[in-house]
């Protein structure tokens, strides 16, 4: 299985999400990426699952999903489009 991203060290500090993506530390304002996460309790924030493919992060207590590509502003073409190109 190809990994989209290597995700490690996900942490919350005040209104910020800090996450290591592909070896680089990235910091995101929770108020801009997720209203659910910005108002969540510590237990809700720290209960998460990183997808095995490295595609994203899921918070089961909040039913919230965030794609890493979305955080980074990456747009990928669908597979069927690649085959036609």
N, C-alpha and C positions, 0 to 999 in steps of 0.2 A: 504494500500500500504506500503510495506517495503521500508525504506530509505536505500540507499547505504551508504550515509555519511551525516553528519550535517555540512553544509557549512555556515559560517558567516564572516563578517568583511573583505571583499575583498578590498584590497587597493594597490595602485601603488606608489612606491618611486624610482625615477630614473629608473634604469633598472631592478627593482625587483618587483615581485608580492608577496604580503603577504596576506595570507588567513588562517582563522581559520577553521580547519577540525577536526571534532569529538572532539572539545574542546582543540586542540593543535595548536599553531601558527606555520605555515610552511612558509618558504621563498624560492622563486624560481627565478632563473636568467631568465629574459625574453628572452635573446639571445639564451638560450638553449632550451626553451620550445615552442617559437612561433616567427617567423620572422615578422608575421603580427602585433602581439602585441608590439614587440620591436620597431617597426617603426610607431606605431599608435599615433594619437593626443590624448590629454587628454580626449576630448569628446568621441572619439572612445573607449578608454580604460574603461571609467567610465559608458558607456552604455552597460550593460550586464544583462543577465537573468540566475539565478541559477535554474537548473532543479528541479521540485517539488520532484523528487525521490532522489535528492542529488547525482545523477550520474555525473553531470558535469556543466560547465558554457558555455554559448553561448554569443558571441558578435555580435549582428545583423548588426551593421554598417560595420563590417569587414568580416562577414560571416565566423567566426572562432568559433570552438568548442574545448574545452579541457575537457577530462575526468579526474575526480579526481583520479580514480584508476591508470590512466596513469602517472599523476604527482607523485603519491606515489610509483609507480613501482609494483602495485598489479596486478596479473594475475588471472582472474577468469575462471573457466571451464564453458563452455556452459551448459545450462540446460539439453539438450539431453544427454550430456556426463555424467552428474550426475545421470541420471535415469538408465543408463547402468551399472554404477560402483557398 
